[in-house]
Amino acid sequence: MNRAEKIFSKAAERGAPDAVVLTGDDVRFYATGFYSTDGHVVIEKDRCILFVDDRYIEAATNDLGGKAGYEVARTDTLKKILKPYKKIAVPLERITLREYIDFNEAGMELADCSQALEQCMAVKDADELAKIEKASAITDEAYLKLLPLIKEGMTENEVAATLEYLMRLGGASGPSFDTIVAFGEGSSVPHHETSQRKLKFGDIVLIDFGCKWGGYCSDCTRTFLFGDDGRHAIFKSMYETVLEAHNLVKRNVVAGMTGRQADAVARDYFKKLDLDKLFTHSLGHGVGVNIHEMPTLSPRGKMVLSDGMIFSDEPGLYLEGEYGIRIEDSVVMENGHLRSLSSTDKGLQIL
């Protein structure tokens, strides 16, 4: 069953539509494997039609023309595209107000397939896993090449630009999100904005980074010291605590748990040490076509974890105005247990 068929099958579980209609560029890519900045995907029970304009028609035809179950057509108005149908399923959480109005003006009976789409995207097939593994390998290699290039006086922005350059040299199409590089006190902000702050001896360095390969994302965070000025005994102890939480997740999170139960593995460990108030974000999130997908590993995560899911394991502790520590790998659930997609060392490094 290809991804388009999987989407239709899941959507049909809540009442069979005539077709599933996808408009967002990420979900069009997910369903077809072809990326375009505009267009529509219409999925019927036995076929998937990608509607694109003349900018993409040749490339889309070359890519999908011989692929069983897929067709390519020149785009038209929604009214004409949807004329054969009466009831369509759309992911209401992912469409614009304009699109919603257009669907109604076309006389469509709408069913929401947001949850069905999320469930499909959460469980990766072999091809998706291979692409995320490749992106993760490029990320690892670039990080290892970056470390000896980091020098005192470099700005956060320069380090981020160097890392992104190395990921592209390794074959990535680009970063999977804006690279976060945080020196010293900046690391206490989980989503720090990379700046012109210059690196000093003794700084704590946090780098949150990833790349895209074949349309799929990697996600990784490493925290280390740039030189040891002898004033980081507490930091070193906290680092080991975060690393233990990270490893506890890998050892104890299994298929059948909810995202909430997975999050609690790290959160409860921090709570026993009276550090849970410093864990200011969730344990993790799904990784795929988008850098944030289902499942959500948080106190509100209800989705049940299963084989084929890929998500981040990223516990962290953040002391406001001082420093933060985050250790993150992307992991895949296989045979009921977690396997890391990153091979770089997670022990504390001192450059």
Rosetta silent file (secondary structure, phi, psi, omega in degrees, C-alpha in Angstrom):
SEQUENCE: MNRAEKIFSKAAERGAPDAVVLTGDDVRFYATGFYSTDGHVVIEKDRCILFVDDRYIEAATNDLGGKAGYEVARTDTLKKILKPYKKIAVPLERITLREYIDFNEAGMELADCSQALEQCMAVKDADELAKIEKASAITDEAYLKLLPLIKEGMTENEVAATLEYLMRLGGASGPSFDTIVAFGEGSSVPHHETSQRKLKFGDIVLIDFGCKWGGYCSDCTRTFLFGDDGRHAIFKSMYETVLEAHNLVKRNVVAGMTGRQADAVARDYFKKLDLDKLFTHSLGHGVGVNIHEMPTLSPRGKMVLSDGMIFSDEPGLYLEGEYGIRIEDSVVMENGHLRSLSSTDKGLQIL
SCORE:     score description
SCORE:     0.000 S_00000001
   1 L     0.000  121.534  177.822    0.000    0.000    0.000 S_00000001
   2 L   -78.055  176.215 -173.780    1.513    3.345   -1.052 S_00000001
   3 H   -66.359  -36.704  178.697    1.150    6.491    1.061 S_00000001
   4 H   -63.527  -44.606  178.251   -1.780    7.864   -0.912 S_00000001
   5 H   -62.627  -37.356  179.292   -3.683    4.591   -0.505 S_00000001
   6 H   -64.016  -41.833  178.673   -2.849    4.601    3.199 S_00000001
   7 H   -62.376  -47.140 -178.873   -4.280    8.114    3.579 S_00000001
   8 H   -62.488  -42.996 -179.226   -7.496    7.203    1.769 S_00000001
   9 H   -61.214  -44.320  179.076   -7.901    4.006    3.787 S_00000001
  10 H   -65.478  -42.328  179.969   -7.459    5.859    7.104 S_00000001
  11 H   -64.679  -35.440 -177.791   -9.833    8.643    6.054 S_00000001
  12 H   -70.726  -16.888  178.703  -12.446    6.101    4.962 S_00000001
  13 L   -64.102  -20.672  179.923  -12.542    4.587    8.455 S_00000001
  14 L  -106.823   25.160 -178.889  -14.675    7.572    9.487 S_00000001
  15 L   112.507  115.913 -170.440  -17.062    7.363    6.551 S_00000001
  16 L   -66.011  119.183  173.441  -15.969    6.790    2.976 S_00000001
  17 L   -85.281  165.751  171.760  -15.417   10.037    1.028 S_00000001
  18 L   -70.335  -32.992 -179.168  -15.410   10.222   -2.756 S_00000001
  19 E  -161.277  157.460  169.557  -11.880   11.603   -2.506 S_00000001
  20 E  -103.801  133.485 -178.298   -9.281   13.028   -0.143 S_00000001
  21 E  -118.731  125.542 -179.923   -8.006   16.477   -1.153 S_00000001
  22 E  -118.671  135.594 -176.285   -4.623   17.797    0.004 S_00000001
  23 L  -118.711  -30.947 -177.092   -3.425   21.360   -0.587 S_00000001
  24 L   -68.533  145.727 -176.526   -0.377   21.990    1.644 S_00000001
  25 H   -64.387  -32.877 -179.221    3.047   21.533    0.064 S_00000001
  26 H   -69.393  -42.538 -177.653    4.246   19.223    2.860 S_00000001
  27 H   -78.317  -28.100  172.024    1.302   16.820    2.641 S_00000001
  28 H   -62.921  -43.586  177.857    1.309   16.894   -1.160 S_00000001
  29 H   -63.913  -43.576 -179.907    4.944   15.812   -0.986 S_00000001
  30 H   -57.664  -44.404 -175.396    4.167   13.173    1.625 S_00000001
  31 H   -72.896  -32.830 -171.437    1.413   11.636   -0.534 S_00000001
  32 H  -113.299  -24.820 -173.044    3.255   11.748   -3.872 S_00000001
  33 L    80.602    5.447  178.185    6.982   12.116   -3.180 S_00000001
  34 L  -115.981  130.462 -178.122    7.039   15.116   -5.542 S_00000001
  35 L   -99.963  133.048  173.155    7.617   18.624   -4.194 S_00000001
  36 L  -145.682  152.512 -179.485    5.963   21.711   -5.650 S_00000001
  37 L   -81.654   -9.073 -179.158    5.173   25.097   -4.163 S_00000001
  38 L  -150.116  159.431  177.618    1.628   25.006   -5.517 S_00000001
  39 L   134.963 -177.746  178.682   -0.937   22.458   -6.613 S_00000001
  40 E  -138.925  148.923  172.020   -3.523   19.983   -5.360 S_00000001
  41 E  -117.930  129.251  176.307   -3.570   16.270   -4.683 S_00000001
  42 E  -119.305  119.361 -177.152   -6.819   14.348   -5.135 S_00000001
  43 E  -110.802  118.140  172.110   -6.800   10.784   -3.822 S_00000001
  44 L   -99.529 -179.977 -176.600   -9.497    8.351   -4.866 S_00000001
  45 L   -59.441  -37.564 -172.668   -9.735    4.759   -3.725 S_00000001
  46 L  -119.299    4.766  179.563   -7.563    3.434   -6.553 S_00000001
  47 L  -156.180  157.816  178.330   -5.600    6.420   -7.841 S_00000001
  48 E  -127.195  123.977 -177.953   -3.849    9.617   -6.787 S_00000001
  49 E  -110.831  124.013  174.527   -3.910   12.662   -9.087 S_00000001
  50 E   -99.835  117.165  177.186   -1.370   15.478   -8.688 S_00000001
  51 E   -98.176  119.532  178.393   -2.558   18.750  -10.210 S_00000001
  52 E  -136.108  162.498  179.071    0.288   21.188  -10.955 S_00000001
  53 L   -88.174 -175.717 -172.644    0.846   24.193  -13.206 S_00000001
  54 L   -64.760  -17.146  177.208    3.219   24.479  -16.170 S_00000001
  55 L   -66.510  -27.376 -172.152    6.228   25.149  -13.929 S_00000001
  56 L  -118.500   -8.583 -169.572    6.065   21.564  -12.673 S_00000001
  57 H   -60.047  -41.525 -179.038    4.162   19.552  -15.265 S_00000001
  58 H   -66.991  -49.702 -178.124    7.251   18.160  -17.038 S_00000001
  59 H   -63.882  -41.512 -179.439    9.149   17.272  -13.864 S_00000001
  60 H   -65.567  -39.863  179.140    6.067   15.800  -12.188 S_00000001
  61 H   -65.300  -41.956  177.970    5.251   13.699  -15.259 S_00000001
  62 H   -63.665  -36.765 -175.454    8.822   12.405  -15.431 S_00000001
  63 H   -79.275  -41.143 -172.189    8.775   11.593  -11.715 S_00000001
  64 H  -110.793  -10.729 -172.591    5.299   10.113  -11.327 S_00000001
  65 L   -55.120  -38.504 -178.592    4.245    9.218  -14.846 S_00000001
  66 L  -101.127   12.302 -176.629    5.256    5.579  -14.608 S_00000001
  67 L   -90.597  121.668 -175.442    4.444    5.118  -10.939 S_00000001
  68 L   -57.207  130.544  176.292    1.523    2.741  -10.389 S_00000001
  69 L    88.776   -2.001 -177.859   -1.548    4.444   -8.991 S_00000001
  70 E  -118.016  142.707  175.854   -0.354    7.996   -9.702 S_00000001
  71 E  -133.882  154.881  177.292   -1.405   10.455  -12.390 S_00000001
  72 E  -122.864  136.219  179.775   -0.337   14.013  -13.215 S_00000001
  73 E  -141.395  154.092  175.437   -2.664   16.666  -14.609 S_00000001
  74 E   -70.038  138.630 -177.160   -2.548   20.407  -15.302 S_00000001
  75 L   -67.676  157.959  179.461   -4.138   22.361  -12.521 S_00000001
  76 L  -147.383 -174.628  176.522   -7.493   24.083  -12.942 S_00000001
  77 L   -66.058  151.976  179.683   -9.974   25.877  -10.725 S_00000001
  78 H   -58.634  -36.902 -179.218  -11.068   23.953   -7.655 S_00000001
  79 H   -58.191  -42.097 -178.896  -14.644   23.918   -8.962 S_00000001
  80 H   -74.630  -39.575  179.572  -13.542   22.031  -12.082 S_00000001
  81 H   -62.046  -38.717 -173.800  -11.131   19.744  -10.225 S_00000001
  82 L   -93.268    1.320 -176.280  -13.805   18.784   -7.702 S_00000001
  83 L   -53.791  -37.297 -178.324  -16.715   18.518  -10.157 S_00000001
  84 L   -72.840   -5.847 -169.568  -16.783   14.661  -10.110 S_00000001
  85 L  -118.208  156.190  174.739  -17.176   14.534   -6.320 S_00000001
  86 L  -115.494  -43.719 -179.868  -19.797   15.258   -3.694 S_00000001
  87 E  -118.294  123.305  178.400  -18.103   14.330   -0.420 S_00000001
  88 E  -123.852  151.477  174.047  -14.416   15.005    0.132 S_00000001
  89 E  -104.347  130.692  177.771  -12.146   14.563    3.123 S_00000001
  90 E  -133.861  149.336  174.493   -9.709   17.380    3.866 S_00000001
  91 L   -79.672   94.230 -172.148   -7.352   18.004    6.806 S_00000001
  92 H   -57.535  -29.951 -179.611   -9.204   21.010    8.196 S_00000001
  93 H   -71.264  -11.819 -174.173   -6.295   21.915   10.492 S_00000001
  94 H  -116.338    6.009 -179.884   -4.037   22.348    7.440 S_00000001
  95 L  -107.258  158.312  178.753   -6.175   24.343    5.012 S_00000001
  96 L   -85.710  164.438  175.990   -6.574   28.107    4.681 S_00000001
  97 H   -60.787  -39.964  179.553   -9.799   30.013    5.131 S_00000001
  98 H   -60.177  -43.115  178.839   -9.750   30.797    1.405 S_00000001
  99 H   -64.910  -40.440  178.494   -9.529   27.091    0.592 S_00000001
 100 H   -60.058  -43.511  178.492  -12.362   26.313    3.013 S_00000001
 101 H   -63.792  -43.098 -179.805  -14.548   28.906    1.287 S_00000001
 102 H   -61.903  -40.511  178.362  -13.622   27.513   -2.141 S_00000001
 103 H   -61.719  -43.222 -179.867  -14.581   23.989   -1.066 S_00000001
 104 H   -67.962  -40.291  179.259  -17.950   25.210    0.147 S_00000001
 105 H   -66.697  -24.552  176.534  -18.572   27.280   -2.965 S_00000001
 106 L   -80.434   -1.220  176.540  -17.836   24.159   -5.011 S_00000001
 107 L    78.866   24.956 -177.066  -20.737   22.509   -3.160 S_00000001
 108 L   -82.928  140.752  165.264  -18.609   19.945   -1.364 S_00000001
 109 E   -86.062  122.018 -172.795  -19.690   18.005    1.699 S_00000001
 110 E  -102.005  137.544  170.821  -16.582   18.166    3.886 S_00000001
 111 E  -122.916  143.776 -178.019  -15.205   15.561    6.286 S_00000001
 112 E   -88.476  124.664  177.566  -12.159   16.213    8.439 S_00000001
 113 L  -116.684   24.291 -178.898   -9.236   13.809    7.911 S_00000001
 114 H   -56.750  -48.275 -176.791   -6.666   15.693   10.023 S_00000001
 115 H   -67.106  -39.699  178.930   -6.291   12.868   12.513 S_00000001
 116 H   -61.510  -42.196  179.879   -6.122   10.204    9.816 S_00000001
 117 H   -65.990  -43.124  178.099   -3.352   12.123    8.050 S_00000001
 118 H   -59.359  -42.359 -179.407   -1.408   12.600   11.292 S_00000001
 119 H   -65.490  -38.861  178.122   -1.623    8.872   12.035 S_00000001
 120 H   -65.072  -46.699 -176.169   -0.351    8.005    8.559 S_00000001
 121 H   -69.995  -24.087 -177.725    2.556   10.449    8.730 S_00000001
 122 H   -70.201  -30.015 -177.522    3.519    9.307   12.230 S_00000001
 123 E  -105.213  113.879 -174.621    4.419    5.769   11.096 S_00000001
 124 L   -85.815  146.296  172.765    7.238    5.759    8.578 S_00000001
 125 L   -89.840  179.779 -174.558    7.727    3.184    5.831 S_00000001
 126 H   -62.015  -38.434  179.989   11.117    1.741    4.877 S_00000001
 127 H   -65.712  -42.606  178.930   11.808    4.443    2.282 S_00000001
 128 H   -64.837  -43.092  177.975   11.082    7.223    4.758 S_00000001
 129 H   -60.083  -43.494 -179.376   13.282    5.634    7.412 S_00000001
 130 H   -61.111  -38.462 -179.149   16.152    5.304    4.926 S_00000001
 131 H   -70.718  -39.253  178.388   15.909    8.996    4.047 S_00000001
 132 H   -69.918  -36.740  175.486   15.854   10.110    7.685 S_00000001
 133 H   -62.605  -40.202  178.314   18.798    7.810    8.428 S_00000001
 134 H   -65.412  -44.267  177.801   20.706    9.413    5.539 S_00000001
 135 H   -60.573  -39.712  179.848   19.864   12.911    6.801 S_00000001
 136 H   -66.906  -38.234  178.829   21.013   11.874   10.281 S_00000001
 137 H   -65.745  -40.173  177.207   24.297   10.499    8.932 S_00000001
 138 H   -63.701  -40.779  178.780   24.968   13.770    7.089 S_00000001
 139 H   -61.493  -47.260  179.264   24.187   15.667   10.287 S_00000001
 140 H   -58.930  -48.448 -176.636   26.613   13.542   12.319 S_00000001
 141 H   -62.430  -42.885 -179.670   29.416   13.904    9.781 S_00000001
 142 H   -63.848  -40.500  179.951   28.982   17.678    9.531 S_00000001
 143 H   -62.784  -44.468 -179.980   29.028   18.064   13.324 S_00000001
 144 H   -64.302  -35.401  177.255   32.264   16.103   13.655 S_00000001
 145 H   -72.808  -28.396 -179.250   33.873   18.237   10.931 S_00000001
 146 H   -69.163  -42.791 -169.087   32.640   21.408   12.633 S_00000001
 147 H   -51.646  -48.013 -179.621   34.200   20.823   16.066 S_00000001
 148 H   -71.019   -9.884 -179.664   37.870   21.389   15.093 S_00000001
 149 H   -90.716  -12.028 -177.809   36.860   24.543   13.184 S_00000001
 150 L   -75.376  124.392 -177.135   35.336   26.288   16.206 S_00000001
 151 L  -128.835  153.001  175.722   37.638   29.055   17.422 S_00000001
 152 L   -59.549  137.987 -179.273   37.496   31.722   20.109 S_00000001
 153 L    96.249  -16.032  175.145   35.979   34.937   18.752 S_00000001
 154 L   -65.654  147.235  175.745   33.650   33.210   16.282 S_00000001
 155 E   -88.760  161.655  174.583   30.055   34.394   16.492 S_00000001
 156 H   -54.734  -41.817 -177.959   27.071   32.112   17.008 S_00000001
 157 H   -64.113  -38.699  179.088   26.019   33.023   13.477 S_00000001
 158 H   -65.906  -40.569  178.091   29.401   32.042   12.028 S_00000001
 159 H   -64.398  -43.710  179.049   29.270   28.636   13.723 S_00000001
 160 H   -61.637  -44.024 -178.930   25.702   28.085   12.451 S_00000001
 161 H   -64.569  -39.783  179.090   26.666   29.114    8.895 S_00000001
 162 H   -63.987  -43.791 -179.894   29.703   26.803    8.935 S_00000001
 163 H   -64.543  -43.684  179.112   27.623   23.857   10.117 S_00000001
 164 H   -63.907  -38.173  176.896   24.930   24.453    7.501 S_00000001
 165 H   -61.601  -44.798 -179.740   27.632   24.717    4.809 S_00000001
 166 H   -64.923  -36.455  177.330   29.132   21.400    5.940 S_00000001
 167 H   -66.017  -39.923  177.041   25.707   19.722    5.858 S_00000001
 168 H   -66.178  -40.858  176.548   25.178   20.941    2.296 S_00000001
 169 H   -59.474  -31.830  179.656   28.647   19.732    1.316 S_00000001
 170 L   -78.941   -2.889  176.603   27.609   16.352    2.696 S_00000001
 171 L   114.474   -2.556  179.591   24.629   16.197    0.338 S_00000001
 172 L   -69.239  149.768  175.037   21.834   17.886    2.276 S_00000001
 173 L   -81.248  -12.315  179.374   19.364   20.062    0.404 S_00000001
 174 E   156.693  177.477  176.943   19.464   22.484    3.344 S_00000001
 175 E   -71.196  152.125  179.064   18.847   22.697    7.081 S_00000001
 176 L   -84.390   -9.177  172.972   15.633   21.169    8.384 S_00000001
 177 L  -166.671  170.721  178.319   15.103   24.304   10.533 S_00000001
 178 L   -64.295  118.741 -177.939   17.023   27.446   11.452 S_00000001
 179 L   -59.098  133.150  177.092   20.154   26.193   13.201 S_00000001
 180 E  -102.589  119.614  170.964   20.348   27.236   16.852 S_00000001
 181 E  -122.071  123.041 -176.101   23.806   28.053   18.207 S_00000001
 182 E  -130.022  124.922  177.197   23.863   29.406   21.756 S_00000001
 183 E  -101.865  140.078  171.690   26.920   30.437   23.752 S_00000001
 184 H    54.614 -125.488 -175.379   26.976   30.748   27.542 S_00000001
 185 H   -62.371  -23.799  178.617   23.861   32.361   28.990 S_00000001
 186 H   -63.403  -25.123 -178.635   22.077   32.117   25.619 S_00000001
 187 H   -70.003  -11.890  179.521   21.814   28.354   26.054 S_00000001
 188 H   -76.174   -9.120  178.272   19.299   28.861   28.887 S_00000001
 189 L  -102.231  110.946 -174.210   16.668   29.768   26.263 S_00000001
 190 L   -53.114  -38.229  177.696   15.483   26.527   24.585 S_00000001
 191 L  -113.668   55.675  178.737   14.716   28.304   21.294 S_00000001
 192 L   -56.104  142.738  175.967   17.519   30.858   21.468 S_00000001
 193 L   -91.127  114.866 -178.790   17.860   33.160   18.464 S_00000001
 194 L   -54.729  132.832 -168.969   21.334   32.690   16.991 S_00000001
 195 L  -132.965 -165.912  177.800   23.161   36.032   17.239 S_00000001
 196 L   -93.888   11.562  178.295   26.456   37.890   16.849 S_00000001
 197 L   -59.618  132.151 -176.071   27.548   36.944   20.385 S_00000001
 198 E   -93.148  146.727 -178.026   31.240   35.953   20.276 S_00000001
 199 L   -76.312  134.311  178.682   32.661   32.750   21.714 S_00000001
 200 L  -122.087  153.924  176.275   34.846   33.024   24.815 S_00000001
 201 L   -59.015  133.768 -179.222   37.069   30.525   26.591 S_00000001
 202 L    91.000   -1.597 -179.848   35.015   28.626   29.173 S_00000001
 203 E   -71.454  142.543  164.622   31.683   29.117   27.375 S_00000001
 204 E   -78.986  137.333 -179.217   29.003   26.453   27.398 S_00000001
 205 E  -123.969  128.095  174.958   27.916   25.810   23.797 S_00000001
 206 E  -120.451  127.154  178.635   24.548   24.375   22.749 S_00000001
 207 E  -125.990  120.677  176.963   23.888   23.545   19.088 S_00000001
 208 E  -112.503  118.843 -168.302   20.454   22.370   17.854 S_00000001
 209 E  -152.711  166.008  177.394   20.662   21.400   14.190 S_00000001
 210 L  -177.689  168.222  179.355   19.468   19.132   11.433 S_00000001
 211 E  -137.913  172.003  175.321   19.282   18.813    7.669 S_00000001
 212 E  -113.284  136.089  172.866   17.002   17.611    4.906 S_00000001
 213 E  -139.651  127.044 -178.522   17.795   14.785    2.541 S_00000001
 214 L    62.111   24.181  178.519   15.281   13.448    0.051 S_00000001
 215 L    88.296    0.996 -176.761   12.669   15.748    1.604 S_00000001
 216 E  -117.476  151.032 -170.065   13.032   14.304    5.122 S_00000001
 217 E   -97.478  154.285  163.050   14.468   15.873    8.280 S_00000001
 218 L  -118.093  161.712 -178.930   17.055   15.028   10.889 S_00000001
 219 L  -150.674  128.296 -174.768   17.174   16.613   14.351 S_00000001
 220 E  -153.245  145.996  172.439   20.029   16.621   16.855 S_00000001
 221 E  -135.816  135.928  174.095   21.291   18.710   19.794 S_00000001
 222 E  -130.603  143.602  177.258   24.686   18.650   21.451 S_00000001
 223 E  -124.431  133.536 -178.338   25.960   20.649   24.440 S_00000001
 224 E  -151.849  175.865  178.802   29.672   20.977   25.232 S_00000001
 225 E  -106.759  136.727  172.513   32.326   23.203   26.805 S_00000001
 226 E   -96.921   86.782 -175.799   34.677   25.439   24.854 S_00000001
 227 L    82.716  151.819 -178.811   37.652   25.079   27.167 S_00000001
 228 L  -115.400  109.680 -178.782   37.537   24.334   30.870 S_00000001
 229 L   -93.120    8.984  176.731   38.114   27.354   33.116 S_00000001
 230 L    79.884    9.619 -176.485   37.619   25.310   36.279 S_00000001
 231 L  -116.933   24.604 -172.734   34.267   26.914   37.127 S_00000001
 232 L  -122.841   30.635 -179.150   31.886   24.301   35.749 S_00000001
 233 H   -61.781  -44.409 -180.000   31.629   21.615   38.433 S_00000001
 234 H   -66.305  -43.136  178.218   27.864   22.093   38.841 S_00000001
 235 H   -57.037  -45.237 -178.119   27.365   22.219   35.063 S_00000001
 236 H   -62.152  -39.525  177.557   29.257   18.943   34.645 S_00000001
 237 H   -66.137  -42.801  178.734   27.073   17.259   37.258 S_00000001
 238 H   -64.202  -36.560  179.058   23.900   18.610   35.623 S_00000001
 239 H   -60.564  -45.469  179.379   25.145   17.379   32.247 S_00000001
 240 H   -62.652  -33.242  177.131   25.452   13.838   33.571 S_00000001
 241 H   -65.711  -44.709  178.559   21.914   14.126   34.953 S_00000001
 242 H   -65.127  -40.807  179.582   20.531   15.130   31.546 S_00000001
 243 H   -63.115  -39.189  177.997   22.502   12.368   29.853 S_00000001
 244 H   -64.888  -40.899  176.751   21.064    9.811   32.278 S_00000001
 245 H   -60.992  -43.761  177.984   17.528   11.063   31.541 S_00000001
 246 H   -57.889  -46.343 -178.247   18.251   10.776   27.807 S_00000001
 247 H   -72.998  -31.976  175.275   19.490    7.196   28.216 S_00000001
 248 H   -59.884  -40.200  178.275   16.625    6.254   30.550 S_00000001
 249 H   -61.412  -46.860 -178.829   14.240    7.149   27.740 S_00000001
 250 H   -61.881  -35.571 -177.467   16.116    4.942   25.287 S_00000001
 251 H   -81.259  -30.298 -166.963   16.086    2.021   27.701 S_00000001
 252 H  -113.346  -16.395  177.991   12.546    2.314   29.044 S_00000001
 253 L   -82.039  125.492 -175.947   10.278    3.784   26.365 S_00000001
 254 L  -133.306  164.246  176.636    8.592    0.929   24.493 S_00000001
 255 L   -58.740  143.316 -178.773    5.786    0.411   22.002 S_00000001
 256 L   100.802  -20.516  173.890    2.347    0.669   23.572 S_00000001
 257 L   -73.834  155.688  169.327    3.207    3.660   25.738 S_00000001
 258 E   -87.972  166.035  175.193    1.541    6.995   25.093 S_00000001
 259 H   -59.186  -34.072  178.482    3.548   10.135   24.428 S_00000001
 260 H   -65.486  -42.911  179.659    2.628   11.272   27.927 S_00000001
 261 H   -66.249  -36.639  177.000    4.045    8.115   29.506 S_00000001
 262 H   -64.460  -46.200  177.927    7.265    8.489   27.497 S_00000001
 263 H   -57.107  -38.089 -176.770    7.652   12.102   28.608 S_00000001
 264 H   -66.712  -23.486  178.378    7.156   10.998   32.214 S_00000001
 265 H   -58.618  -47.657  178.099   10.219    8.715   32.041 S_00000001
 266 H   -77.756  -42.037 -174.846   12.479   11.777   31.906 S_00000001
 267 H   -64.908  -41.542  179.794   10.214   14.147   33.837 S_00000001
 268 H   -68.113  -34.499  176.700    9.786   11.805   36.804 S_00000001
 269 H   -62.807  -45.705  177.296   13.541   11.221   36.951 S_00000001
 270 H   -63.059  -36.950 -178.331   14.119   14.980   37.151 S_00000001
 271 H   -63.729  -38.905  178.206   11.363   15.261   39.750 S_00000001
 272 H   -60.637  -27.109 -179.373   13.101   12.773   42.048 S_00000001
 273 L   -98.162    7.771 -178.171   16.116   15.108   41.975 S_00000001
 274 L    59.509   37.537 -179.360   13.912   18.204   42.486 S_00000001
 275 L  -118.454    2.206 -172.811   14.901   19.445   39.032 S_00000001
 276 H   -61.834  -27.603  179.189   11.623   19.013   37.138 S_00000001
 277 H   -69.304  -16.264  178.136   10.898   22.780   37.168 S_00000001
 278 H   -90.340   -6.285  176.627   14.022   23.253   35.066 S_00000001
 279 L   -93.063   89.154 -164.974   12.684   20.881   32.377 S_00000001
 280 L   -96.416    6.294  176.299   10.723   23.573   30.574 S_00000001
 281 L  -137.667 -176.278 -177.754    9.733   21.815   27.348 S_00000001
 282 L   -83.441  168.398 -179.824    8.476   18.416   26.243 S_00000001
 283 L   -68.517  -38.106 -176.098   10.582   15.286   25.808 S_00000001
 284 E  -176.638 -177.517 -175.951   10.181   15.089   22.078 S_00000001
 285 E  -154.074  156.765  176.336    8.227   15.232   18.821 S_00000001
 286 E   -64.613  151.830  179.002    7.824   13.267   15.640 S_00000001
 287 L  -129.985  133.813  179.992   10.321   13.873   12.809 S_00000001
 288 L  -167.780 -126.034  173.261    9.594   13.345    9.133 S_00000001
 289 L   -58.893  -38.604  176.298    8.739   15.571    6.185 S_00000001
 290 L  -106.534  154.553 -179.955    8.360   18.290    8.823 S_00000001
 291 L   -72.818  -23.225  174.651   10.655   18.839   11.768 S_00000001
 292 L  -124.055  112.889  177.394    7.661   18.705   14.131 S_00000001
 293 E  -135.067 -177.124  171.003    5.117   15.966   13.512 S_00000001
 294 E   -78.940  149.070    7.621    3.164   13.440   15.529 S_00000001
 295 E   -85.423  160.653  173.065    3.632   11.794   17.925 S_00000001
 296 E  -100.091  124.629  177.737    4.022   14.416   20.647 S_00000001
 297 E  -102.222   89.090 -174.456    5.969   13.234   23.686 S_00000001
 298 L  -151.737  172.425  177.068    4.661   15.650   26.299 S_00000001
 299 L   -59.470  -14.414  178.815    2.362   15.698   29.335 S_00000001
 300 L  -108.992    7.934 -176.813   -0.502   16.036   26.821 S_00000001
 301 L   -74.698  112.550 -176.651    0.694   13.373   24.383 S_00000001
 302 L  -100.398  -20.194 -176.123   -2.134   10.899   23.802 S_00000001
 303 L   -66.077  138.715  178.408   -0.937    9.034   20.707 S_00000001
 304 E   -81.473  132.042 -179.182    0.227    5.465   21.355 S_00000001
 305 L   -77.990  138.968 -177.286    3.815    4.831   20.273 S_00000001
 306 L  -145.225  167.201  177.792    4.339    2.025   17.778 S_00000001
 307 L   -55.972  141.806  179.661    6.937    0.480   15.488 S_00000001
 308 L    95.862  -13.064  178.745    7.886    2.729   12.588 S_00000001
 309 E   -80.158  140.423  176.342    7.559    5.976   14.527 S_00000001
 310 E  -122.579  127.310 -177.497   10.542    8.331   14.514 S_00000001
 311 E  -151.844  169.271 -178.624   10.776   11.042   17.149 S_00000001
 312 E   -89.570  149.323  172.052   13.257   13.037   19.193 S_00000001
 313 E  -118.883   98.397 -170.232   14.589   12.155   22.633 S_00000001
 314 L  -138.612   61.098  174.619   15.623   15.568   23.967 S_00000001
 315 L   -65.302  153.595  179.418   15.419   16.082   27.724 S_00000001
 316 E  -156.800  157.300  174.135   16.971   19.314   28.979 S_00000001
 317 E  -126.809  135.271 -172.997   17.553   21.476   32.042 S_00000001
 318 E  -132.450  118.655  177.884   17.574   25.270   31.814 S_00000001
 319 E  -102.773  107.845 -172.531   18.781   27.707   34.471 S_00000001
 320 L   -52.092  128.067  176.970   17.429   31.124   33.510 S_00000001
 321 L    78.005   -2.499 -177.786   20.171   33.625   32.726 S_00000001
 322 L  -115.982  -69.993  179.357   22.949   31.078   33.319 S_00000001
 323 E  -167.157  166.766  174.775   22.992   28.117   30.948 S_00000001
 324 E  -133.595  156.167  178.192   20.998   25.269   29.458 S_00000001
 325 E  -132.636  124.106  174.325   21.786   21.642   28.673 S_00000001
 326 E  -137.166  135.242  176.303   19.981   19.607   26.016 S_00000001
 327 L  -125.300  118.618 -172.495   21.016   16.248   24.581 S_00000001
 328 E  -133.892  129.887  165.395   18.962   15.133   21.586 S_00000001
 329 E  -122.110  151.308  162.962   18.926   12.198   19.203 S_00000001
 330 E   -84.673  138.942 -177.005   16.261   11.223   16.731 S_00000001
 331 E  -130.225  154.324  176.705   15.192    7.639   17.498 S_00000001
 332 E  -119.590  141.468  175.721   13.116    5.020   15.697 S_00000001
 333 E   -87.095  117.866  179.290   10.818    2.465   17.323 S_00000001
 334 E  -134.721  130.901 -179.560   11.725   -1.010   16.065 S_00000001
 335 L    50.829   37.858  174.355   10.527   -4.332   17.494 S_00000001
 336 L    83.153   -2.328 -176.494    9.001   -2.425   20.368 S_00000001
 337 E  -131.614  168.411 -174.437   12.210   -0.652   21.422 S_00000001
 338 E   -95.169  141.190  172.994   14.161    2.486   20.505 S_00000001
 339 E  -127.088  131.128 -179.310   17.194    2.725   18.236 S_00000001
 340 E   -75.068  143.982  176.051   19.173    5.933   17.905 S_00000001
 341 L   -99.610    2.970  177.500   19.711    7.404   14.442 S_00000001
 342 L  -116.894  140.865 -177.292   22.736    9.392   15.610 S_00000001
 343 L  -112.436   -1.457 -177.570   26.156    7.892   16.281 S_00000001
 344 L   -73.978  150.846 -174.728   28.055   10.904   17.650 S_00000001
 345 L   -63.626  136.472  178.514   29.304   10.758   21.239 S_00000001
 346 L  -106.599   -0.293  172.360   26.959   12.151   23.880 S_00000001
 347 L   -67.445  154.715 -177.060   29.513   12.211   26.696 S_00000001
 348 L   -62.264  123.751  177.129   30.556   15.735   27.708 S_00000001
 349 L  -101.840  142.762  174.455   33.115   17.122   25.271 S_00000001
 350 E  -123.545  112.641 -177.115   35.566   19.884   26.130 S_00000001
 351 L   -78.903    0.000    0.000   37.082   21.550   23.074 S_00000001
